[in-house]
Amino acid sequence: MAHLINGVCWTRGFRVQRSGLMSLYVYFTTLIAALGLAAESISAAHGKAREHSAAPEEPSITFNSVHLDGPYIAMTFDDGPSEKLTPKLLDLLAAHHIKATFFVIGENVTEHPEIVARAAQEGHEIGNHSWSHPNFGKMSDDGVRSQLQRTDDAIKNATGERPTLMRPPYGSITAHEKHWIHDEFGYRIILWDVDPYDWKRPGPAVVRSRILKETQPGSIVLSHDIHPGTIEAMPSTLDALEAKGFKFVTVSELIRMAVPKASRPSPQPGGNASTNAIPEVSPSPTPTPQASPAR
């Protein structure tokens, strides 16, 4: 029990001034209010972080497949042009009324500009595959820049148009390189999701089987127009893909067909599910570089 003696409060032997009690009360009241505001700020910050993490990322600049409606795929051919093999492939594509994308080597373009010009005139897309097929992931920015610029110029001289797509040799490229290449050249970086490993020369039947097994709507199919077995595999491969109902477009056309990929439903107030969508293409990890220089 507390007793008031001469204006002083005595409780269990402790002498406390009334003004001191009031100061303590104000202090703790202020502290509790401050802690409450801090907790609200932290909760709001966490909420914004969750919103940010769930928000769409910046538009993709790297593609290995495309999410779309419809049976469309893109056939791509690397490392040419080949003086003997690429014209045979162009004849075959023309017979099937198929448009493909060729990722060319700058050195080969300067040797056979007429083949690249023919491919472009017939509606095929031409992409940059470096000047001499080095591993970009192990090069300096200046070295990569030289490889791309020389090839860009060679393609422009042959076709009258600069390329808008680039495929790094071996699929080897760093995240830093992707961004500055896109910023400087405007390229989209194109990888693949179907790889028949035709550069290992397993034979036409194996190349065909692997392509048919792995291809699905939105696929970007990798192969090379510098290997005889690949060219031998293409007639029956294209026939079989057409029989499956696939339709062929260039890589840029495939990307333009992209549709949003719906996000997973999440609980909402009132029990409604989220119907938000995220950008359609999310690149998968860069393929592991191979030892063969033919890729």
Buried (B, 14 or more C-beta within 10 A) or exposed (E): EEEEEEEEBBEEEEEEEEEEEEEEEEEEEEEEEEEEEEEEEEEEEEEEEEEEEEEEEEEBBBBBBBBBEEBBBBBBBBBBBBEEBBBBBBEBBBEBEBBBBBBBBBBBBBEBBEBBBBBBEEEBBBBBBBBEBBBBBEBEBEEBBBBBBBBBBBBBEBBEEBBBBBBBBBBBBBEEBBBEBBEEBEBBBBBBBBBBBBBBBBEBEBBBBBBBEBBEBBBBBBBBBBBEBBBBBBBBBBEBBEEEEBEBBBBBBBBEBBEEEEEEEEEEEEEEEEEBEBBBBBBEEBBEBBEEEBB
